[in-house]
Amino acid sequence: MSKLIVRLLPGALTLGSTLAAVVVVYALAAGGSVSGLYEVASAIAAPTKNANCSPDVIPVGQSNPPGSESEPMAPIWCFDLAAPGAPTRVSGANDWVDTFTGVTPMGRFSDGDYDYRLFDSAGSPSRTQHFTNNNHWMVDSTGAFAGGDMMRPNRSFRFENGKLVVEADAAAGISGYGGVTWMEMTISTAGAPTGDVVDNLYAYGQFGGADTFGCRLQADGTPICSYEAARKGAQPNARPCFEAPPARLVEISWFEQCGPVHTGGLRSGDNANFWRQCSTPAQVPDMQCRDRFRMELSQAGLKFYVNGHFYFEDSSWAARYQLPAEVVNGSVPVYIYFSDWQVRPDQPAYRFHWQRLAINPHNSDGSIAAPSAAPSFCLGQPNNTCAMAGMPMPSNPNPPVLPASTNTPTAIPARPATAVATSTSRAAATATSTAPPAVPNPGFTSSINVSSGQVQAGANLNVVVSVKSATAMPALVDVEVYDATGHKAFQRWYDNQQFGAGETRTYALNWVVPPGVNPGSYVMKVGVFSPGWSGKLYAWNDNASVIAVR
């Protein structure tokens, strides 16, 4: 039998004209160990906005209504914030754990506060701002720019026994993020962005000249991780590790394999039980989607956990792709960043929820602590979320998962046969490479005919894709376009296509070449996958057509 202990944090707080109190609820097992930590804000009303708030919208990522929590229902710069409190982190010789319990409600979180360095975008239209509330920290961002924010502990760390462990509790699975924005965890030898941007699409691309490894947490449950090497020298579209100039030596995901040891990475099967999904505003992402993510990085590979569950691994990399020995043996310190990034946002504002952070968490005997789950995670309950008083449970435990804009096609649920298109400029294109080895080919062939071999930036190109199947079976047909550096410029796919034996199906599409793209050769590619991006690649035409963009 478990029991609850309720503790009122000292003092009351004033939120505009609203009086509220923050209650911390501990769920104690019979033996007395803490098995969960939850906060419930009991408030009369949400904080009051200042006049002339802009944009005066509820950010994507904020539940509406906010449920039991007193939350700002507009971007945080529309409110007056209270002074920050004392640091809440516990920092050891080479470790760091911060639960953010007791941070100032509706509080300021600026560079230097709580013993963190912050790197926010300022000005119009780009603006990001950190703040604290309800025993966790958040970031608001305008949707008017490509870029984001970063935060790191105000100290460095070192690998221990050849491994570095980074954990973060983050509400990454918010469907409203789609494929345009995400959260990232980054390890770098640089103590600040270097100004040498090796990939402007990601936070981990802001540290050119430093060895940097990062994972972006896509809303659809797909981790995409990359190693940007200080030495640079990456080759275009080079296998086996999906290099991309100037510095990316490794990119790994469910779809991209670098080492011979490779498993998981898709939110499917047992993995789907651990990376939760939240559909705002119907759910409360702050409490129902805040999962614990864990990176275990070594010289030749990565292990990735979600809520204590082994979710993804790619390891045993060849020598060219390994991290430098001086980093892994602890001679060179590293810095750990937690970021929110966006490439082509389509909403006026976004909100990101974070809580506990840990680097090299240790047991009392000095060993590294084992993977663990976020306090709100309860396997088997609706949405695998612990039922707590004052916390509404989801009406739909399996909200839809939106496709992510990644360097590869991403896992999405099966849907009726409709076309989905993304078209981006060079600045918003997604770094990619060619497809991995296919499963045994059931007999698909493909080709592309275009209205012209040349096209001006800003003009339209008519494309006809032909796909033939030797056998009767369903498939997903994917069409992608890449520039000379291997960045994706366009993608469209057709799910649940029912092929008869020997049937050829054609797909007419129109690529509107974005103004301002880099001139040069663009390669069109065709992939045939199992329906719903469910994990099987049947065929990949890596050079279906070449187009010259003028």
TISE-808612 format. One record per residue (C-alpha): residue in one letter; y, x, z. Coordinates in pm, whole numbers, plus 50000, padded with zeros to 5 digits. Example, Ala and Ser with C-alpha at 12.3 -4.5 7.8 and 13.67 -1.06 7.14 Angstrom:
<pts>
a495505123050780/s498945136750714/
</pts>
This chain:
<pts>
m500005000050000/s503415013749904/k506695005150071/l510375006549987/i513115024550172/v516635014650080/r519545038150153/l523195029850096/l525095059849971/p527995067450205/g531205049050139/a532275021449910/l533865027249575/t536605010149387/l536105003949015/g539474991448895/s539784959849101/t536054958549162/l534304967449483/a530774980049438/a528104998249631/v525345020949504/v521945016849658/v519205042749622/v515665029349645/y512785052149725/a509245040649657/l507005057749908/a503285060149875/a501135053350178/g500995090350254/g504765092750264/s505375111549940/v508215100549718/s506735084649407/g509915070849259/l513675071449281/y515775043549147/e519355033249178/v520684998249171/a524394991749157/s525304959849333/a528684949949197/i530894919749157/a531994928948808/a532194957248560/p535094982148577/t538414971248430/k539614987248107/n543015002548061/a545374987447808/n545274998947445/c541645009747464/s540415023447130/p537905017446994/d537614986447214/v533854981847168/i530694983147375/p529065016347279/v525645015847117/g523275026047395/q524895003847657/s523074971947753/n525084940047730/p525224924047978/p524704954648197/g522184937548424/s522234948648786/e524334979348716/s528094982148717/e528754999648388/p531905005648181/m531714981547889/a533905002647661/p534155039947584/i534735059647901/w538175072647799/c539355036547837/f539005039248217/d540515058448506/l537895081448657/a537505093049014/a537395129649115/p533965146349098/g531975154149410/a530175185649517/p527405200349300/t524075182549335/r521895209549180/v519455231749364/s519505266449209/g516985293849288/a516475329249166/n515375317248822/d515225279548846/w517395248648855/v516735212448952/d519425185748954/t518685148749011/f522405139449013/t521755117249314/g525045108749485/v527375118849202/t530705100849196/p530455065649048/m532765062348749/g533515099048806/r535015127048604/f532595152448458/s534585180248293/d534015217048225/g533285233948558/d532475202048751/y529115200948935/d528575237448832/y528175230348460/r529855242648143/l530795214647905/f531675216647537/d533275183747431/s534905174447104/a538505164047159/g541085146546948/s540965119146687/p538765108146522/s536225130946692/r535935125547063/t533195129747322/q533465127047698/h531025132347986/f531105111548305/t528955102548604/n527875068348729/n524955052248910/n523345085449008/h523135099548658/w525385113748389/m526355100048053/v528255109347740/d530325086847515/s531115096347158/t533185081146881/g531295073346565/a533945087946340/f532685123346289/a529675145846236/g529045167946538/g528665162446908/d528795176447258/m526935201847472/m526415208047842/r524635236348025/p524165249248378/n526785275248465/r524265303548478/s521545320248272/f517755320148305/r514845341748196/f511345336048068/e508675338648340/n505285352948253/g506055347747885/k507095311347917/l510255290947971/v510095254848092/v512915230048032/e512855193748146/a515305165248101/d515245128248186/a516925111647889/a517025077147728/a516215090347382/g514265060347252/i517215036947197/s516615019946863/g520335015846800/y520615053346745/g518485049346431/g518445081546237/v522135089446268/t522375102646624/w520045117846883/m519745139047197/e518805176147191/m517455203047424/t518355238647324/i517535273847446/s519825301847324/t520705337647405/a524375327947353/g526445315647645/a528625294047418/p528705282647054/t529335314146855/g531465299746575/d528825310846326/v527325277346225/v523945282346061/d523175245046039/n525975220146101/l523575191046129/y522245200146474/a523495213346806/y521035242046788/g522635252946461/q525895262146636/f524705296046768/g524495318346461/g523815354646549/a521865344446862/d518185336246896/t518095298646947/f515295273246975/g515935235947002/c514255202046986/r515975170346882/l514605138447036/q514575112946756/a514865076546861/d511605067946682/g509595090746912/t509445121046685/p510415155346824/i511705179046555/c512045215146673/s513455246446509/y513885283546570/e517145298346437/a516765336246443/a519575360246527/r518335383646255/k518635355745989/g516965364045655/a515235330345618/q513965321345272/p514465287745095/n511565263545136/a509245291445248/r505905281845397/p504075281145624/c506875275445875/f509435256645665/e512185282745656/a515715274445546/p518585299245494/p520325315345657/a518515316245993/r515855289446032/l512485306946046/v510545277946199/e510705240246187/i507855220446342/s507105183446381/w504125160446333/f504625166745962/e505475203845965/q502925229146082/c503745265546144/g500795278546346/p497055271546317/v497185252546647/h498895219446570/t498455185146726/g500385153246798/g504095147246747/l503945111046631/r504635080746848/s501215066146769/g497905062446950/d498095072947313/n501465090047254/a503045055747201/n502415047147566/f504625075247695/w507765077547479/r509345043847554/q511485024347310/c514515003247401/s516314978447180/t519894975947296/p521494953347400/a518334933847489/q517104959647740/v518594982947998/p518105017847850/d519495034048162/m516475022148359/q513795012648108/c514005041147859/r514905071948060/d511835093547991/r511065128748109/f510845154147827/r509425188847883/m509475219247655/e507175248647730/l508315276347496/s506425309047453/q506755337547205/a504405321746952/g504575284547009/l505715252947180/k504025226847397/f505915194247440/y505305167547705/v506655132347756/n506355116648101/g503715142248195/h501655134747885/f500755162447638/y502555149047330/f502845177247076/e501945213747016/d502425239246742/s501465274946833/s499825307946741/w502675316146502/a502405347246287/a504485377446387/r507375369746147/y508065336646320/q507745346946683/l510565349546934/p511735385247007/a509765403547274/e512905412347470/v513665375347513/v510165365147614/n509625394247855/g512785384448044/s514945414147945/v517445391647767/p518735360647952/v518955326447792/y521145295747840/i519935259847835/y521965232647660/f521645194847664/s523415178947369/d524115146847182/w524595149846806/q525315127346510/v525325132346134/r526555100545967/p527285075446242/d527695039346138/q529015024746465/p532405029646636/a530975044646956/y527715056547111/r526565061747471/f523895086147589/h522115084047925/w520805115048104/q519655122048458/r517395148548611/l517485183548460/a515105211648549/i514635247248428/n511565266348542/p510845241348826/h508675257949090/n506175246849350/s506525259349706/d504045287349630/g506245300549348/s504125287149060/i505655266048783/a505425228948862/a503075208148648/p504395182648394/s505475150048556/a506845115848465/a510275100448508/p510535079348826/s510865046848630/f507695052848427/c504685031448527/l501875031748274/g500454997148214/q503454976948326/p505664959448065/n507294986447851/n505455010448086/t508395006448323/c508085001848699/a509064967248820/m511934970349065/a514124944149227/g517334939749032/m515934956048721/p515174931048441/m511954936848257/p511874937147878/s511304904847693/n509844924747405/p507764954247528/n507414967547173/p510854966647008/p511114977846646/v511345014946575/l513975024246318/p513445052246068/a515095084946165/s517095107545939/t515075139145975/n513975168545773/t510805149445691/p509725113445652/t509355098745998/a507015074746167/i508105038746132/p506175006346172/a504544990145872/r506784964245711/p506924942845397/a507294961045069/t511024967645059/a513054997344956/v514965016945217/a517555041845098/t519585069445250/s522105089245051/t524125116745211/s526705142545122/r525915179345158/a527475179945504/a525255151445616/a522125161745431/t519055169845636/a517385203645631/t513925200945486/s511185218345299/t508175208645098/a505335187845229/p502345201345423/p498855203445278/a497575168845187/v494425152245307/p491685149045043/n493425132444748/p492205097044678/g493555100344324/f497345095744309/t499515111044037/s503245106943990/s506105114543752/i509855108343722/n512035099543423/v515815101543454/s518635088043241/s520135122743207/g519315158143310/q522935162743421/v525165141743643/q528625145143787/a529205143144161/g530265107444237/a528395093143935/n525185072643914/l521795085143798/n519125060343687/v515645070943794/v512235056243712/v509325067743926/s505755061943808/v502795064244047/k499165059443943/s496195054544176/a492595060744077/t491385037844354/a492355003844494/m494255009644816/p497625004544987/a500165032845012/l503755042245085/v505665057644794/d508425081944892/v511125096544663/e513295125344784/v515985147944635/y516835183044760/d519545207844678/a518935244644604/t519005254044973/g516325228745064/h518605202745223/k517805166245161/a520455147644959/f518675114544903/q515565095445007/r514095061444929/w510645048245013/y508555017344933/d506065007345200/n502824987245171/q502404991244796/q499074975744692/f497524996444412/g494624984644203/a492075009344069/g493685027743778/e496975009043821/t500345025643751/r503315011643941/t506915019443849/y510015020044068/a513495019043921/l516205032144149/n519795043144127/w520955075344295/v524685074844358/v525475111844382/p527945115344671/p531345130044588/g531815165344715/v528185176344706/n527505212244611/p526995216944237/g523725231544118/s520095222244064/y518575193544260/v514815188544274/m513265153744285/k509955150444469/v507445122244510/g505095117344803/v502345091844855/f501455084445218/s499385060245416/p501345028145489/g503885028345768/w504115066545778/s500885064845978/g500065101445939/k498185107545611/l499655124445305/y497675115044993/a499665133644729/w502865153644693/n504615161644366/d506915190144465/n508735192844132/a508765158843965/s512155164643800/v515145188243816/i518715175143788/a521875195543735/v524785182443943/r528165193143803/
</pts>
